Amino acid sequence: MSSAVPARLGAVRTTTPRGDRPGITQSYTALSQVIKESGLLRRTPWFYGLLIGGLSLALGGAITGFVLLGDSWFQLLIAAAFGIIFTQFAFFAHEASHRAVLASGKANDRVGRLVATAIVGISYQWWMTKHTRHHANPNRIGKDPDIEFDTISFTEESAARQRGVLAWITRRQGWLFFPLLLLEGVNLHVTSIRSLFERRAVPGRALELSTIALRIGVYVAIVFWVLPLGMAFAFLGVQLAVFGVYMGASFAPNHKGMPIVPADAKLDFLSKQVLTSRNITGRWTSPLMGGLNHQVEHHLFPSMPRPHLGRAREIVREHCRSLGIPYTETTLVESYRIVIGYLNRVGLAARDPFDCPAAGEFRRR
């Protein structure tokens, strides 16, 4: 027997079980068997070979364009292209971290670390640690690092604790979400590098620090060597801004605005992953979002290669329908509307408790 907490989020209404309904745990085993027998967990080296080849050509083209343009403000278009290309490489590194690219776990780590540090410029180990915690407990208070406070508050409790400038931002955080993503590129680089200096065992610390330092040093040196000072700063600013917005806009729709799981709640694996995840529909969403649009299937089968996620969606959706488990999917634009609305509702908790609504209305006149 189980109880449920209804949660209304935008136009989506879901029901979050607090316990394991009979048969759900066992049904995941059956679902996994169907997925495996359908060949959807087999590696697709042809796809990732074409993907990395295409991205390498795109990177080479951007570098060539940078060299040929020289001292020109059209370089900002090249900077935007670099931001997009680096994000696509980050998607590839994300899949490698889930063992979706190659058969060997060590080979996936080697490739993922190389791409993350030498091309994207962020710590692979930091990403692995953070993202593994997220997958284990998506949207669970106190356990999912993706809903911990970091300028944005994802729970009312967090919002209510904010004071001063942060409270002002929190009250408007839905509308400020995308503008704040302009700084997310810098935040990702700084946070990941800082993690490599923590007083704990960090596998590959020396290798990652040296590779990232070399990558950032060479990249910045070339930009300032080729471009005038002001243009060089503008180039780096545009590249990091595009990278941050693209990364944030790709990951945010998947869980933000979905049910928040209490720290002490008990959920079976299937319910936990499906009820907190949202799929994004649309013909071009898979290449645009690096397969993150199939978030439900990705969370149920993290090592599944990107080309198989679409077929798995049909199987998982029917499986959830047979069990009465809400399966959420919407368009990309609608997902952003839901995320903004959710963040604004959470941000209301940051209101000054002594603020008089009548006085506020008087001030607006």
C-alpha positions as CSV (number, residue, x, y, z in Angstrom):
1,M,0.0,0.0,0.0
2,S,1.3,3.5,-0.8
3,S,0.4,7.1,-0.3
4,A,0.9,9.8,-2.9
5,V,1.5,13.6,-3.0
6,P,0.0,15.4,-6.0
7,A,2.2,18.1,-7.5
8,R,0.8,20.6,-10.1
9,L,3.6,22.0,-12.2
10,G,2.4,24.2,-15.0
11,A,0.0,22.2,-17.2
12,V,1.5,18.9,-16.0
13,R,-0.1,17.0,-13.1
14,T,1.8,14.1,-11.6
15,T,1.5,11.9,-8.6
16,T,4.6,11.0,-6.6
17,P,4.5,7.6,-4.8
18,R,6.1,7.5,-1.4
19,G,6.5,3.8,-1.4
20,D,6.9,0.9,-3.8
21,R,3.6,-0.3,-5.3
22,P,3.4,-4.0,-5.7
23,G,5.1,-5.2,-8.8
24,I,6.9,-2.0,-9.8
25,T,10.3,-3.1,-8.6
26,Q,9.9,-6.5,-10.3
27,S,8.6,-4.8,-13.5
28,Y,11.9,-2.9,-13.9
29,T,13.7,-6.2,-14.2
30,A,11.3,-7.3,-16.9
31,L,11.6,-4.0,-18.7
32,S,15.4,-4.2,-18.6
33,Q,15.2,-7.7,-20.1
34,V,13.1,-6.4,-23.0
35,I,15.5,-3.5,-23.6
36,K,18.5,-5.9,-23.5
37,E,16.8,-8.5,-25.8
38,S,15.9,-5.7,-28.2
39,G,19.6,-4.9,-28.6
40,L,19.3,-1.3,-27.3
41,L,22.2,-1.6,-24.9
42,R,24.7,-2.6,-27.7
43,R,27.4,0.0,-28.5
44,T,27.2,2.0,-31.7
45,P,30.8,2.8,-32.6
46,W,29.7,3.9,-36.1
47,F,27.6,6.7,-34.6
48,Y,30.1,8.0,-32.2
49,G,32.9,7.7,-34.8
50,L,30.8,9.9,-37.2
51,L,29.9,12.2,-34.3
52,I,33.5,12.8,-33.2
53,G,34.6,13.1,-36.8
54,G,32.0,15.7,-37.5
55,L,32.8,17.7,-34.4
56,S,36.5,17.6,-35.2
57,L,35.8,18.9,-38.7
58,A,33.6,21.7,-37.2
59,L,36.4,22.6,-34.7
60,G,38.9,22.6,-37.4
61,G,36.7,24.9,-39.5
62,A,36.2,27.3,-36.6
63,I,40.0,27.4,-36.0
64,T,40.6,28.1,-39.7
65,G,38.0,30.8,-39.7
66,F,39.6,32.4,-36.6
67,V,43.0,32.5,-38.3
68,L,41.7,33.8,-41.7
69,L,39.5,36.5,-40.2
70,G,42.2,38.0,-38.0
71,D,41.5,41.5,-36.6
72,S,37.7,41.6,-37.3
73,W,34.6,41.9,-35.1
74,F,33.2,39.0,-37.2
75,Q,35.4,37.0,-34.9
76,L,32.5,37.1,-32.4
77,L,30.6,34.8,-34.7
78,I,33.5,32.4,-34.5
79,A,33.4,32.7,-30.7
80,A,29.8,31.7,-30.7
81,A,30.6,28.8,-33.0
82,F,33.3,27.7,-30.5
83,G,30.7,27.9,-27.7
84,I,28.4,25.6,-29.6
85,I,31.1,23.1,-30.6
86,F,32.6,22.9,-27.1
87,T,29.1,22.1,-25.8
88,Q,28.6,19.4,-28.3
89,F,32.0,17.9,-27.2
90,A,30.7,18.1,-23.6
91,F,27.7,16.1,-24.6
92,F,30.0,13.4,-26.0
93,A,32.1,13.4,-22.8
94,H,28.9,13.1,-20.8
95,E,28.0,10.0,-22.7
96,A,31.5,8.6,-22.3
97,S,31.2,9.0,-18.5
98,H,28.1,6.8,-18.7
99,R,30.0,4.1,-20.6
100,A,27.7,4.6,-23.6
101,V,30.5,5.1,-26.2
102,L,32.9,2.2,-25.9
103,A,32.6,-1.3,-24.5
104,S,35.4,-0.9,-22.0
105,G,34.8,1.3,-18.9
106,K,38.5,2.4,-18.8
107,A,38.5,3.3,-22.5
108,N,35.4,5.4,-22.0
109,D,37.1,7.2,-19.1
110,R,40.2,7.8,-21.1
111,V,38.3,9.3,-24.0
112,G,35.9,11.2,-21.8
113,R,38.7,12.7,-19.7
114,L,40.7,13.7,-22.9
115,V,37.7,15.4,-24.4
116,A,36.5,17.1,-21.2
117,T,39.9,18.5,-20.2
118,A,41.8,19.0,-23.4
119,I,38.9,20.3,-25.6
120,V,36.1,21.6,-23.2
121,G,38.4,22.7,-20.4
122,I,36.6,21.3,-17.4
123,S,37.4,18.5,-15.0
124,Y,36.1,15.1,-16.0
125,Q,36.4,13.7,-12.5
126,W,34.4,16.6,-11.0
127,W,31.7,15.9,-13.6
128,M,31.7,12.2,-12.9
129,T,31.4,12.7,-9.1
130,K,28.6,15.3,-9.3
131,H,26.6,13.6,-12.1
132,T,26.8,10.2,-10.4
133,R,25.2,11.7,-7.3
134,H,22.5,13.3,-9.4
135,H,21.6,10.0,-11.2
136,A,21.4,8.1,-7.9
137,N,18.9,10.6,-6.4
138,P,17.4,13.0,-9.0
139,N,15.6,15.9,-7.4
140,R,16.0,14.4,-3.9
141,I,16.6,17.1,-1.2
142,G,20.0,16.9,0.3
143,K,21.3,14.3,-2.1
144,D,21.0,15.7,-5.7
145,P,23.7,18.4,-6.2
146,D,21.8,19.8,-9.1
147,I,19.1,21.2,-6.8
148,E,21.6,22.6,-4.3
149,F,21.6,26.4,-4.0
150,D,24.0,28.1,-6.5
151,T,22.5,31.6,-7.0
152,I,19.3,29.9,-8.0
153,S,17.0,28.4,-5.3
154,F,15.2,25.2,-6.3
155,T,13.2,24.7,-3.1
156,E,11.2,27.1,-1.0
157,E,13.3,26.4,2.1
158,S,16.4,27.5,0.2
159,A,14.6,30.6,-1.2
160,A,13.4,31.6,2.3
161,R,17.0,31.7,3.6
162,Q,18.2,34.2,1.1
163,R,18.9,37.8,2.2
164,G,20.0,41.1,0.6
165,V,21.0,41.0,-3.1
166,L,20.5,37.2,-3.3
167,A,16.9,37.6,-2.0
168,W,16.2,40.2,-4.7
169,I,17.6,37.8,-7.3
170,T,15.6,34.9,-5.9
171,R,12.3,36.7,-6.0
172,R,12.9,37.2,-9.8
173,Q,14.9,34.1,-10.5
174,G,12.6,32.7,-13.1
175,W,12.9,35.7,-15.3
176,L,16.6,36.0,-14.5
177,F,17.3,32.3,-15.2
178,F,18.5,32.6,-18.8
179,P,20.4,35.9,-18.3
180,L,22.2,34.2,-15.4
181,L,23.2,31.4,-17.7
182,L,25.4,33.9,-19.5
183,L,27.8,33.4,-16.5
184,E,27.3,29.6,-16.3
185,G,30.3,28.9,-18.6
186,V,32.6,30.7,-16.2
187,N,31.0,29.0,-13.2
188,L,31.5,25.5,-14.7
189,H,35.2,26.1,-15.4
190,V,35.9,27.7,-12.1
191,T,33.9,25.1,-10.0
192,S,35.4,22.1,-11.8
193,I,39.0,23.4,-11.4
194,R,38.4,24.3,-7.8
195,S,37.3,20.8,-7.1
196,L,40.7,19.5,-8.2
197,F,42.3,21.4,-5.3
198,E,40.1,19.9,-2.6
199,R,41.7,18.0,0.3
200,R,40.5,14.6,-0.7
201,A,41.6,11.8,-3.0
202,V,40.9,12.9,-6.6
203,P,41.7,10.3,-9.2
204,G,43.7,11.7,-12.1
205,R,44.2,15.1,-10.3
206,A,47.7,15.9,-11.7
207,L,46.8,14.8,-15.2
208,E,43.6,16.8,-15.3
209,L,45.2,20.0,-13.8
210,S,48.1,19.9,-16.2
211,T,45.8,19.2,-19.2
212,I,43.3,21.9,-18.3
213,A,46.1,24.4,-17.6
214,L,47.7,23.7,-21.0
215,R,44.4,23.9,-22.8
216,I,43.3,27.2,-21.2
217,G,46.8,28.7,-21.4
218,V,47.3,28.0,-25.1
219,Y,43.7,28.9,-26.0
220,V,43.8,32.3,-24.2
221,A,47.3,33.1,-25.4
222,I,46.4,32.5,-29.0
223,V,43.2,34.7,-28.7
224,F,45.2,37.6,-27.2
225,W,48.0,37.1,-29.7
226,V,45.7,37.3,-32.8
227,L,43.2,39.9,-31.6
228,P,43.4,43.3,-30.1
229,L,42.9,43.5,-26.3
230,G,39.3,44.6,-26.3
231,M,38.3,42.2,-29.1
232,A,40.1,39.4,-27.3
233,F,38.1,39.9,-24.1
234,A,34.9,40.2,-26.2
235,F,35.7,36.9,-28.0
236,L,36.2,35.0,-24.7
237,G,33.1,36.6,-23.2
238,V,30.9,35.5,-26.2
239,Q,32.4,32.0,-26.3
240,L,31.8,31.4,-22.6
241,A,28.4,33.0,-22.6
242,V,27.2,30.8,-25.5
243,F,28.7,27.7,-23.8
244,G,27.0,28.5,-20.5
245,V,23.6,29.3,-22.1
246,Y,23.7,26.2,-24.3
247,M,24.7,23.9,-21.5
248,G,22.1,25.3,-19.1
249,A,19.3,25.4,-21.6
250,S,20.0,21.7,-22.5
251,F,20.1,20.3,-18.9
252,A,17.5,22.5,-17.2
253,P,14.4,21.2,-19.0
254,N,15.0,17.6,-17.9
255,H,14.3,17.9,-14.2
256,K,13.6,21.5,-13.2
257,G,9.9,21.9,-12.4
258,M,9.4,18.2,-11.8
259,P,8.5,16.8,-8.4
260,I,11.0,17.4,-5.6
261,V,11.6,14.2,-3.5
262,P,11.7,14.6,0.3
263,A,15.0,13.5,1.9
264,D,13.3,10.7,3.8
265,A,11.0,9.4,1.0
266,K,11.3,5.8,-0.1
267,L,10.9,5.2,-3.8
268,D,11.6,2.3,-6.1
269,F,14.2,2.9,-8.8
270,L,11.6,3.0,-11.7
271,S,9.3,5.5,-10.0
272,K,12.2,7.6,-8.8
273,Q,13.7,8.0,-12.2
274,V,10.5,8.4,-14.3
275,L,8.6,10.7,-12.0
276,T,11.4,13.2,-11.7
277,S,12.4,13.3,-15.4
278,R,10.9,15.0,-18.4
279,N,11.4,14.2,-22.0
280,I,11.6,16.9,-24.7
281,T,9.8,16.2,-28.0
282,G,10.7,17.5,-31.4
283,R,12.5,16.3,-34.6
284,W,15.8,18.2,-33.9
285,T,16.0,17.9,-30.2
286,S,18.2,14.8,-30.1
287,P,21.2,16.3,-32.0
288,L,20.5,19.7,-30.4
289,M,20.5,18.4,-26.9
290,G,23.0,15.6,-27.3
291,G,20.4,12.9,-26.5
292,L,19.4,14.6,-23.2
293,N,15.9,15.1,-24.6
294,H,15.3,11.4,-23.8
295,Q,15.9,12.0,-20.2
296,V,13.5,9.3,-18.8
297,E,15.2,6.6,-20.8
298,H,18.7,8.0,-20.1
299,H,18.0,7.8,-16.3
300,L,16.6,4.3,-16.5
301,F,19.5,3.0,-18.7
302,P,22.4,5.5,-18.4
303,S,24.8,3.4,-20.6
304,M,22.4,3.2,-23.5
305,P,23.9,4.8,-26.7
306,R,22.2,7.9,-28.1
307,P,20.9,6.2,-31.3
308,H,18.8,3.7,-29.3
309,L,17.0,6.1,-27.0
310,G,14.2,6.9,-29.4
311,R,13.3,3.2,-29.7
312,A,13.6,2.7,-26.0
313,R,11.2,5.6,-25.4
314,E,8.4,3.7,-27.1
315,I,9.0,0.6,-24.9
316,V,9.3,2.6,-21.7
317,R,6.3,4.8,-22.3
318,E,4.1,1.8,-22.9
319,H,5.5,0.1,-19.8
320,C,4.7,3.1,-17.7
321,R,1.2,3.3,-19.1
322,S,0.6,-0.3,-18.2
323,L,1.6,0.4,-14.6
324,G,-0.1,3.8,-14.3
325,I,3.1,5.7,-13.8
326,P,3.0,9.2,-15.2
327,Y,5.3,9.6,-18.1
328,T,6.1,13.3,-18.8
329,E,7.1,14.8,-22.1
330,T,6.6,18.2,-23.7
331,T,8.1,20.6,-26.2
332,L,11.3,22.5,-25.6
333,V,9.5,25.9,-25.5
334,E,6.8,24.6,-23.1
335,S,9.5,23.1,-20.9
336,Y,11.1,26.5,-20.6
337,R,7.8,28.0,-19.7
338,I,7.4,25.4,-16.9
339,V,10.9,25.9,-15.6
340,I,10.5,29.7,-15.5
341,G,7.1,29.4,-13.8
342,Y,8.4,26.9,-11.3
343,L,11.5,29.1,-10.3
344,N,9.3,32.1,-9.9
345,R,6.9,30.3,-7.6
346,V,9.8,29.0,-5.5
347,G,11.3,32.5,-5.4
348,L,8.2,33.9,-3.7
349,A,9.5,32.3,-0.5
350,A,12.2,35.0,-0.5
351,R,9.7,37.8,0.1
352,D,10.3,40.1,3.0
353,P,7.9,38.9,5.8
354,F,7.5,42.5,6.9
355,D,6.7,43.8,3.4
356,C,3.2,45.2,3.4
357,P,1.2,44.4,0.1
358,A,-0.9,47.6,0.5
359,A,2.3,49.7,0.9
360,G,3.8,48.0,-2.1
361,E,0.7,48.8,-4.2
362,F,0.9,52.5,-3.0
363,R,4.6,52.8,-4.0
364,R,3.7,51.5,-7.5
365,R,1.2,54.3,-8.1
